[in-house]
Amino acid sequence: MKVFRLTGKSQDGKATLVLIVEALPPWWSDTCTVLCDALDDVLSLACSLDGPCRIPLLSIYAISRQQECLLPFVQVRGNLARLHSCVEELRSIPGDGCVKGSARGSELLRQTVLDSLQQFKQYVRHTSSGSQTNTKSVEVSNRLCMHIYYVYC
């Protein structure tokens, strides 16, 4: 099981976070409860703190037998019910079975990163109301192995 984080900034300076959870068997059945409980706690805290929001925009993807966008970009503050619903959807991903070949998993990850970048570009276009975007790259980091890649837009 791996958790990836993509971060970037839109033209208005808002930080964005794309969380990609690799929920592949057999590891998912061992880690699902702990990860989802922790994610639920962090999101609850992020929604309830006063002051500037550390995670203003969030999107969550899951990779299991296919890649799925569980949560398109949303404002974190004020969306606690939607965030809890997303975590419950993540919990419902089956932890048994098998996925044939590691190439399939890496292809799903590649497609998920490309989809999330496309979603980010669409969000920036939508919020910038026609002005040029100054976003040049998005950081992709594997939170378990600390590999960092830069994907240029």
N, C-alpha and C positions, 0 to 999 in steps of 0.2 A: 504494500500500500504506500502510495506517495501522495504528498500534497504539494501542489505547485502554486506559486503566487506570481501574478503579473501586475506590475504597478506602472502607472503613467500619470500624466497630468493633462487635463483638457486645457483649452485656450484660456478659460476663465480661472485657471490656477487650481481647480479642485482636484485633489488626489483621487485616483480611481484604483480600485482593487478588483482583480479577477482571481477568484479562488478556484483552482481545478483540483478536484479530489479523485484520485484513481481508486475506484471502489471495485477492484477485481478480486475474484475468488483465488485462493482460499483465504487470503489475508483479511479481506473485508469483514468476514464473520468474526474475526478476533478483535478488530479495532473499531468497528462501527459504533458501538455504544459509547466508548470513551471519547472518540473524536466528535461525535454528534453532541454529546453532553457538553464538552468543552466549547464547541462552536456556539451552541445555544447560550451558554454563559457569557461568552465574549460579546455576542451580538446583543444580548439583553443589557449588558453593561454599556456598550457603545451607544445604545438607544437612550439610555437614561442619564448619562453624564451631562452636567451643565458645561458651558464653555464651548470652544471650537471643537468640532467633531473630528476625531482622528481618522475615521473611515467614512468620509462623506458619501462616496458612491461605491456600490458593491455589485458584483455579478458572480454567480456561482455556477460552475459546470461540474458534472460528474461523468467519469469514464467507467463504464462497466462493460457490458456486452456491446454497447454502443455509446457514443458521446451524447450528452444531453445538457441543454442549458436549463438549469433548475430555476435560475433567477436572472433575468436580464438586468441591466444597470438600473439601480434604484437608489434613491436617497436613503441612507441608513436611518437617520433620525426621523421618527414619525411612522416608521414602517415595521414595528415590532411584530405585529400579527403576520404580516407577509413573510418576514424573516423566519419566524417560528414554523410557518407552514413549509418553507423551503427545507429547513432542517428535518422536519418530519418526512418529507419526500425523500431526502437523502437516507434517512433511517430505513425506509421501505425497500431500498435496493437489496435484492437477494444476495446473500453471502456464500451461496453454494454453487456448485457447477464448475465449469472450467472454460477458459478462453483459449482457443488453439493458437499457439505460437506467440512469441514475444513480438514478432513483427506486427501482428495485429494490434497489440497494445501500443506500440510506438507510433503506428499509423493513426490510431485514434487520438493519441496525444497531439500529434502534429496537426490533425484536422481541428481539434479543439482549440489549440493556440491560434490557428488561422481564423476560425470562427469568432473567437473572442476579440481578436484584433479588428476584424470587420465590424463587429458590434461596437467597439470603441470608436472607430472612425465614423460610423453612423451617428453615434451619440454626439461626438464632437461637431459634426456637420449640423446636426439638429439644434444644438445649443449655441453654436457660433453665429447663427442667422446670417450666413453668407460670407462672413469674413474669413480670411485665410487662416488655416490652422498652423500653429507653430510646433506641433508635436512631431518630434523626429524619431523617437524610439520608445519601445516599451521593454522594461526589464522582465525577463522570465527566469525565475530562480526555483530550483528544486530544493524545497525546504529541508529535506532529509540529508541530501548529499552536498548541499551548498554549491552546486554548479550554477553559474550565472551565464545567461546568453542574452544577447541584445538582438532584438528583431526590429529592423528598420522599416518604417512606414513610408 
